[in-house]
Amino acid sequence: MSAVSRTPEEGLRRRFKPYPSYKVSGIEWLGEMPADWEAKRLKNCVQRLESGGTPESDNFEYWTDDESGVPWVAISDMTRSFHIHDTAKRLTDRGLHSKHLPIVPSGTLLYSMYASLGKVALLEIDAAVNQAILGVVTRNELVLRDFLRWWLEFMQNHVQLLSSSNTQDNLNADKVRKMPVFVPRPDEQRAIAAFLDRETARIDALVAKKERLIELLQEKRTALITRAVTKGLDPTVPMKDSGVEWLGEIPAHWDVNRTKFAARLRSGHTPSRQHPEYWVECTIPWFGLADVWQIRDGQVEYVYETSEKISELGLANSAARLLPKGTVMLSRTASVGFSAIMGVDMATTQDFANWVCGPTLRAEYMLYVFRSMQHEFRRLTMGSTHQTIYMPDVGRFSAPIPPLPEQELIVSVIRKEAARIDTLIAKIRDAIERLKELRTALISAAVTGKIDVRKEAA
């Protein structure tokens, strides 16, 4: 088997030696462990495990914006960073005592029991926690915090095994307390933790560089599209002022027009949910916000499938329209600014504006014009919680309109160059996935003793 096709586990076994001898751990799914290690329950190798709670959210006497309040950790605080230095919310003493919440000391490991199940964070302030979080206060004479952190991260990939029903939904503090832990000698724990600190930092740095490279390539892709649809392909062509701020100058032989004059603008709609008869025998594809995931990455041009359909009766008794394939649609509510072309006849919800292109405008060219307008969409978006571009603003959209043969050439060039960038991005994403798999395999092999990293740590 070649090095390219080797799994991360196989690569680690070739790179590192095993321990001299092993014994049965007594935990079937974990298998063997080094002969001088012990298997314990989490509750028996830590100082204590602290549960939390949530005071009434609408009682203003329990919450404060004052810095003197007690920091209160929620799952959202844990998802931002491994190191928790601050929290989004703070409790008053009255709020703290309303639920008899303990203060969890700085240096405690936090373990998520819901939502981001099994996620670990390090608390670097004294704080209270909510009921979804368990505070793990370690006993360094038995299990070092830095080693336990990596064990808990390893367990994140096996958290369903903590549940008697083999599901993640019923994980609770009692099941976490019974979690198995392999316990090497303290000096070995220290060596394993130091090794994983160093090696995962290297992997994380590589992942960050590759993710930044993807961002740069995506920016290049957007710039390519914007340049092509607003300036054309010939850099020597004479230019003129478009009269549209976001467009700037365009080739002198191009026109500028309101999109609603070059294409028929149509809004979507939702048949009344209060009429069950509108929602039987549904056969008409009906594109809504639940389908936006298909077009978020900007690589898909045509859409054919929808998560929900409507009926002929519902269509006839609402403002929804059955639009022909080739119609360009743009999300204007919540997920603002995502665009695609209908690959089949379909309707949309009111969250979309739709354009049936006229004889002077190719749908594919218009699609790429919309994909170059993200800054303009952000300028027009209203609302902080429910973001929307209102239809009067949609009706005022303007677009550069080259001659039809030039539109087709521009689309052809964009497709070719964008495909090249997309292929490169896909390869980088594959490399990132392999690095993440290596990181997971490395943590697993080190904390379970499948590889001996003591010399590597030194």
N, C-alpha and C positions, 0 to 999 in steps of 0.2 A: 504493500500500500504506500502511495506517495505521501510526501509531507503535506501536500496541498489537501488531500482527502482525509487526513487524520483528524479524529475528533479532538477537542481540547483535552479530554481525559487521557487519551492515548499519548498526546504530546507531552503532558505533564509526567506520565509514567516513564517516558524516555529521558526526560530532563532530570528528574529527581529520583533518589533512591527511596525504597520503602523503609519502614522501621525493621529492626532485626527480627522481631517476633511479634505475633499477634495472638489475641484470644477472642472468644465469642463475647460480644457486648451484652447479650441478653435482650437486645432490642432488634427484632427481626429485620426491620427495614433499614437499620443502620449497619447491620452485619458485624464484621470484626473491628477491633480497635487495638492499638498498640498494647503489648502485654502489661506494661506498668501503669496504664491509664485506668481511671475509674469512670463508671457510668452512674450518674446521680439524677435526681429530679431537681428542677430549677429551684423549687421552694427550699430544698435542703442544702443549697450551696450559695445562697444569697442571704444578706442580713434581713431584708424584708421586701415585701411587694405592696405598693400603695395604690389603692383604687381611688378614683375621683368621682366627680359629679358636676351637674350644671344647675346653678340656682335659677329661679324664675327669670326668664329673659325680659319680661315686661315690668319687673319691679326695679324702679330707678334707684332704690336705696341699696340695691345689691351690686350695682355696677358703677364704675367711675372712669373718667378720662385722666384723672390726676395721677401723676407719676408715683405718688405715695401709695397707690392701690397695690393689691397683691396680683402679680402676673398670673394669668390663667391660661394654660396651654390647651389648645384645641388641635384636632387633626390637621387643620389648615396651617397651623404654625409649624408642624412637623414636616409638611411637604415642601416648605420653602428651603430648608437647609438642615444638614445633620446637626450643626451646632445651633442651639436655641439660646439667643442672647436677649430676646424680647418677645412679647406676645401682642396680638392685636387687641385683646381685651384684658381688663383688670377688674378685680373684685374689691369691694369694701370689706371691712371686718364683719359687718352684718351679713353680707352675701356669703362670706367664707363660712360663718357659723351656721347659716341657714341649712347647709347640707353637711355640717360637721366635717368639712374638708381638711385633710392634713396638708401641711406645707412640705412639699417634696424638696429635699436639699439639692443645691448645686452639685453637679458631678453624678447625678442619677441618670441611668439609661431609661429612656421612655420607649414603651412598646405599644404599637397600635393594635387594638383588638377588633376594630371595625374599619370600614372605608378602605384606606390604604393598608390592608391587612398585613400585619407582620413587620411594618416599617419600624425602623429603629432611629432614635435621635438621642443626642447628648444634651442634657439640661445644664446650662452654665449660669443659671440664676436660681434663687429659691423661688418656688412657684407652686400653685395648685394645678391640678389637671382635671380634665373632664372624664366622664364615665367610659369613654372609648379608649382611654389610655391607662396603661399600668406602669407605675414607676418602679424600676428595678434597682434597689439599693444594694450594692455588692459588698461582699466580705473578702477583702484582698488576701487574707491568709488562706483562703480556699480557692476562690475564683477571682482572677483579676478582671477589673472592669473592661480593660482594653481587649482582653481575650473574649469575654462574654459578648461584647459588642459584635465581634465577627461571628460567634456562634449564632447569635440571634439573627444576623443577616443571612447566614446559611439557612436557618430554619424558615426564612421568609418564603423560600421556594418549596417548602414541605409543610406549610402551615395547615393544610387540609388534614394531615395525619394527626393533628392534635384533637380532631373532632371525632367523636364516637360514630357519628353518622356519615363521616367521610365527606362533609361539606364544609364550606368556609363560613356559612351563615350563623352557626351556633357556637362560634368561638367565644369563650368567656374567661374571666380571671382564673377560675378553678382549673380549666384546661391548660392555661398557660403555666400555672403553678406546677402542674404535673409534667411539663415539658422535659424530655430527656436532655441531659448535657454530658458530653464527654469532658472529663477533668484530668488534664495532664498535671505534672508538677509545676509549681509557680514559675520556675526558670524556663520551662518549655513553653508555658503560656505566654510569657514575656517575649520569647524568641518568635513564636508563631505570630503574635500580634504585630511585632516590629516588622517581620517579613511582609505581612499582608498590608500594613500601612504603606510600606515602600512600593510594593509591586502594584497594588491597586491605584496608588497615586500616579504611577507611570501610565497605567492603562487609561485612567480617567483623563490624563493630560492628552494622550493620543486621541481619545474619543472627542475631547473638546476641540482639538485642532481640526479633526475631520468634520465635525459639526459646523465649525466656522467656515471651512472650505465649502460646505454645502450652501451656507448662507450667501457666500460670495458668488457662487455659481447661479443661485436663484436670482440674486441681484443682477447678474450679467444677463440672465434670460429675460428678466423684466425690461432691462435697458434695451436689449436687442429688439423686443417687440415694440416698445415705445418709439424707438428710433425709426423702425421700419414703417409703422402706421402713421407717424406724424411728419417725418422728414423724407420718406421714400428711400430708395436704394442707391440713387445716384448722388454722390456728395457734391457734384459740380453743377447741379441743376439750379437755375435762378430761383430765389425765394421771395415770398411776400408775407406781410403781416396777416395772420388769420383773423384778427379781431376777437379772438377767444383767448382769454388769459392763460389757461392751462396748456393750450396748443402752441402759443408763440408763433414762430414763422413756419410756413409750410411751402412746398413747391409751388411756384407761380401758376402752373397750369392746373392745379387742383381746385376743387370747389370746397366750400364749407357750408354745411346746412344743419338745421335742426334735425335730429334723428327721426323725429315724428313726421317730418316731411319726406324723408327718404325711405321710411318704413312705417307701416301702420302700427301704432302703439296700442297695446291691449293689456289690461290688468287682469289678474286672476281673481278667483273667488272661491268660497267654501259653501256648498249647499247646507241648508239648515240641519243641524243635528237634532232638532226637535221634531223632525219628520223622519221616523225610522224607515218609511217606505222609500225615501230618497237613497237609502244606504243598503239596498238589496240588489242582487244581480249586477254588481259593479264590474264593469269591463273596461272603462275608459281610464288610461293611465293619467295620474293626477300628481304632478310634481310639487312637493312641499319641502319645508325646512328639514324634515327627516331624511330627505334625499341629498342634501347639500354635501354630505361626506363624499359623494361620488366626484365632485368637481373642486374640492378644496385645494388640491395640489396644483391646479391650473394646467394639468397635462391632458385631461379628457376634453375632447371637443364635442362629441355627440353623446346624448343620454337616451336610453331605450327603456329602462325599467324604473318603476316607482314603487315605493313601499306600500302605497295605498291607491285604490282606484275609486272612481265615482260611477254612478249609474246614468243611463240616458235620462231617466226621470229627474234625478238630482240636477243634472246639467240643464235640463229644460226649465227648471224652476229656480234657477239662481242666475247670478251675473257672470258665472264661469262660462268660458268659451272653449270649444274644441278647436285648437289651433293646429295648422298644418305642420308636418315635419319640415324642418328647415327654419322654423321660428327660433329667433335668438331670445333667450331669457336671462334675466339678471335678478338676483336676490336683493331686495331692498329693505328688508326688515330683519332684525336680530343678526343673522349672519349676512352682513351687508357686503355686496360687491362681488359675489361669485357668479360666474356666467357659463353658459353652455348653449348648444344648439339641440333642438328636439330631433331625435333620430326617427321618431314615429309621431303620428298625430297624437296630441295629448293636451290636457288642461293643466293649469297651475293654481295654487292657492293665491290669496291676495298678497302674499309676501313677495311676489315676483311681478316685475314688469316684463312685458313680452313685445317683441318687434317682428312683424312679418315683412321681410325686406321687399322693396320695390325693385324696378328694373335697373336702377343706377347703383345698387348696393348688393354685394355678395355677403351672405350670412357669415361666412368664415372670416372675412375681413372685418365685419362689424364686431364679431366676437373678440378679435384681437384688439380692436379699438377699446372695447370695454375693459380688457385686461391690462390696458395701459393707463386706465383712469383711476387707479386706486387712491392717489392723492386727492383727486377731485371728489371721489366718493366720500372720503373722510371729511372733506370740507363741508359737504352738504348733509352729512349725517346729523340728525337731531336726536336728543334724548340721551340720558346717562345710563338708565337701566334697560329701557326698551328702545334700542337704536333703530332709526327709520330714515330713509330718504323718501320724502312725501312726493306724491304723484305730480303736483305742479312743478317741482324741481326736476323730476324725471322728464317731464314734457319739455323742459328747456335744455336738455342735453344737446350739445352740438358735436358734430363729427367731421373730420376731413374726408373728402370723397375724391379719390383719384379716378381716372378712367378705368373701366372694368378690366381691361387686360393687365393694367398695372396692379389693381387689387389682387388679381389671381396670382401674379408673379410674387407680390409681397407675401401672400399667404404661403406660397410654395417655399420661399426662402426661409420664412419664419419656422415652418414645420421642419425643414431640414436641419437648421441650426439648433432649434429647440430640442429636437430628437437627440442630437449629438450631446447636448448638455444634460438632458434627462438620462441618457445612458451612463454618462459619467457619474451623475448623482446617485443612480441606482447602484453602481459599483462601490461607491464610497459608503452608502448605507449598508451594503452587504459586509463591507470591512468593519463598520461600526458594530454590526450585529455579531460578527465573529469575535471582536474584542470583548463585547459584553458577555458572550458565552464563555470566553476564556476567563474573565474575571469571576464569574459564578463558579466555574469549575475549580479555579485556583483556591477560592475561599473554602469550598466544600472539601477538597482534597487535604488542605492544610489543617482545618479544625477537626476533621475526623481521623486524622493520622494516616491517610492513604499515602501521603508522601512525607518524608522527613526533611524539614526546612531549617533545622537548627544551625547547620553550618552556613546555609545561605543567609540567615539572619545576621550571623557574625560578620 
